[in-house]
Structures are given as C-alpha cells and as structure tokens.
Amino acid sequence: MAKPEYQKFLTGFKIKKFQKEIEPQEILLDKLSQEKEKELGVSEKQLETPISQKVLKSFWIAILIILFVLFGKTFQLQVMEGGSLSALAEGNKFLNLSLRAERGVIYDRNLKQLVFNKASFDLICDGEVFLEDLSHQDLIFFESRISDFPNCEIKNNTVRKYPEGGAFSHLLGYVRPTGEKTGLEEYYDDFLEARAGQLRVKRDAKGNLISKEIISFPEAGDNLVLWLDSGLQEKVAAALKRQVINTGAEGGAVVALDPKTGGILALSSFPTFDNNLFSQGISQEQWQNLRDDSRNPLFNRAVFGMGYPTGSTIKPLVGLAALEEGIITPEQQIYCPLEICVQNPWDPQDQECYADWKYHGTSDLKRAIAESVNTFFYQIGGGYEDFKGLGATKIKRWLEEFGWSTKTGVDLPKEGKGILPVIDDNWTLGDTYHLSIGQGPFSITPIQVAAAFAAIANGGKLFQPQAVKKVINSEKELVKEMPPKVLRNIPADPENLEVIRQGMRQAVTSPQGSSYLLSSLPVSAAAKTGTAQASSREEIYHNWVTVFAPYEDPQIVLTVVIENVPGIQSAVLPAAREILNWYFSAAVEN
C-alpha cells in the first residue's frame, strides 16, 4: 500500500512522528499549500537545513572549553593570588607618606648662622620621591596639572645653603641630594639629621582623599655651635688665597686654635670649592672640572693626608727634648760653624758636610731657636766630635709625645696621621742631622703642628682639636656639651717649656729673629718659621710659621703652611701678620 503524500513530505525533516493523529483538514491544507508552492516555484523543504552531528559536537566542545577557562581563571584569582591581590587592594586604599623635618643648622661661636635650609619642592607619587628639588618651571607645570597625575602631590622640602661658600667649605662640608656628606655635615650627621614623621593617607578607587592620620610626628635635627670665629675664618681664607697666588705657590692651609681648650677658631685650605654646587646639584661638567684640577681643591690640606715635612718648625721640640734629656742646659753655649763635616759611612776616605744658612758663631738654645741655627741643632740632635747628641730614637720619641704620627682626634672625617721615619740599621748620622732640622722622610699635618705648639703655649697640655663646642635644639636649649679634652700632659719641666717659649719670643723681638716681621703686631707674640724642601723638586719649598699670642696669656695659636713655593721667599709671614693684625684689632673694637 502506497504511503500518503504528507508522509512522503515529512520524511525529508528530522521530525519522524507526531504526538497525535493528523486531522483530515490538516491534510487538505497541506495539500493546498503544496499546490501553491508549485505555482510560485518555491519549496518549503528549502527553508530548513538539517543540523549535522559534527556541528553539534563542536558546539558542545566549545562550551566546555569556555567553562574550563573561566573556572581556571576564577581559581587563580581567588585561591592562588587571592592573598597578594587582597593586600594590593588594601595598599591602593592606604598610602604611608613621609613627613619631612628640617635638618639642624650650624652656628659660629657668636651664634651667627653659617648653614641654612633653603625651601625646595619634590614631586611625590605613591609615597615615593619621583622628582626632587623641582625647578620653578617644573613646579608651575606640575601644580597646574597635578590632577592629571593620580596619587601624586607636591611636597615642601629643603636643600642646604652655604652663604659663605668656599671660605668654609672644607670645614662645614656639604650634603648632596643623594645623601653623600663631608666635613662637619658628615661627622655630626647623627645630631643634625632630622627624624621624619609618617602620615597615613586613605583614598578611594578614583584616588580621591578620604582621610589622613599622623602615625608619628617629624622632629627637627639638632644644631651645632662651633668654636669657630666666622670673621676670623673669612679673613684667614682671604689671606691664604692672596698669599698663595702672590708667591706663585700651589696651595696651603691655615689652622687657628684656642690653646686653652683646643677649640678650632679657624681652619682653611686652598684651593677650595663652592660647597653649594654639591648641595644643590652639581653638573657633570662642574664635577669633571674639579676632578681634573691638578691642585686638588677638594682635598683638605689642614687635616687630610700625610702632611708636609716641617723644616725648622721642629726645632723648639728638639730643643725641649735636649733640655729634658740633659743634653744641654738653657744657658749652655755651643760653637756653631758655617758647616759641620763628618765621615761618610759608606766611604771612610770621604766626608759629608752639613751646612747652615749663615755663620752664627757661639749660641745658646734661645738664640738658636730665634735665629734658626742649623748647626746648633745638628749637634744637639746627632752629636758632633766629643759632643753627644740626642740620637734619632729619642728625637722620635719626643715628637710622638706631642702627637706627631698619631691622629689628633679632631672632629672631622678622614684625618691623616702624618709619618715619622723608620729608624733601622740603614739609618745614618746624616739622617739624624736632617731630622733635627725637620728634613728627611717624615711629614706632619698642619693641625698636628698647631696642636703641638698649643701645648707649648699653654704649659704642656696637649688638647684634642675640636670644631664643635656644643649641640643645641631648635629652642637653643643645650642638648650636649663638648668639653675640652686633654690627650696628655707633656712630661716636661715647666721651666724648660718656658725656655722654649722665650726662644720663640726672641724670634719675633730680635732684628735677627726669623719672625721679626711679626714684631709690629698690636700684641706680643712668639713664633717659629720653617722651610722644607719639597721632596726631589729643586728650588721648591714648603713654608711654615706657627705663632701664639699674646705671649703673656696666649689666646690663639696660628699655623700657616704654603706648599710648593718657588725659591726662597717669605710666603707665610705676611699672611700670618695680616690675620693676627685683623684678629687683635677686631678684638679691641669689640
């Protein structure tokens, strides 16, 4: 029996059966519909396309992959990274900002401020310094567009300002934006450094401020009060610079101490540099120029390094040693020829002669100090013919008593300790002669020389040089006193010390004295000069003078050294006279 037409029509579709019987009227309508399709040339079968099993399978696989990826990402965010993301989200809400306080400042002995904190501005982003010490142009730019930089703000800051620049730079030092420090800024950083506070800021997701909470308050740094006389320091720096230039020398240093305390009244080194360059940002070109300068302006000649041979500046110390060791008496006269000659230790047929700078004849110790008689000190130092001298070992021991070859302990970084010679089997009598007048393989720093002569001036107390007198807070209340510190008492008879002082006084008062140029000072003074050959350079010398005044009651010990002076000339005495003239004239006016 043939199938009905509607069944043939339905076999082309996925629907295989119906849930109810087909009514006759439905068959009739369907038949009419088929006839209509034939008239129009359209088939209903062309409107529906069967879906293959392959397509359905691919669909369900894609769904499963998407679900797997979503599940994996959810697991990663919630389980594996949940803790860190939660902390990060909390950090986005709260920012801990540093509240800066001002660094302590530095005053001279009369509370004249030498160091200032200059206002500057930093760009802070997410609690970190993004840009430091903004220029005026940058400040205007960021202030006008700060809303374009989420979680950023402009904060007040300070940089160091040194009004006197180079005149004080080796003593005060500097603070760089990077944190590097030198000089007193470095040595006393624990006192000067401010203690920052902390501010906790809460913001919403858009960066809007919700609240602020101060966790800790900032504390300003403490302030230093120096022994320094700023007027004297300026005068010292100017006189030293002028004399170095006028003599064609290469550099020099000056140290002025209070012999009763060891307090540093002035300390200068030349050539110098402007410490503001470092505190406010030095350019690469400026830095390179300083580094390439063969005179080494960054080097503090008063304190750093090994120092210089002292020349005849050593003679008062050798004379004191001879008195203490019983080699001579204060009144003893010694014949001093133009030169003394001794047998050459390497060639018995030959002699070595050691000359004086002029003929002096018979001399006692005071005159020998005043006129700087070389042949006198050759004999008391090394001996000659039947006269027994100190010998190199005793000379060295007495130099050590005065702190030579040992750091003074001055409150400045990178102090040098000087060098005394090694006395071994190769040491000769000629070496002792040279040591007795301050020549040979040894060198001493200017601050060591000043400290030693302060001990002679004050009766035998070797003080530790100190720049800082006390520490005070922002209310100028005392935080810490820095009392004078005696390193040792020189084991010398006070009468012998007085003989040495008299010899130094005679050097100023006698027309034949080596320091007679200082006789015109407004107060009485005592002094000793020195000239030492600069290593192997012919006709190049280091010039020294050390002065204390007033003679009856010393208030100041001044040591001046000018290095690498061409030829024999008076390089240091004019500088010392200018400085002391100003100092005591200013004291009278005040």
Order of alpha helices (4+ residues) and beta strands (2+ residues): alpha-alpha-alpha-alpha-beta-beta-beta-beta-alpha-beta-alpha-alpha-alpha-beta-beta-beta-alpha-beta-beta-alpha-alpha-alpha-beta-beta-beta-beta-alpha-alpha-alpha-alpha-alpha-beta-beta-beta-beta-alpha-beta-beta-beta-alpha
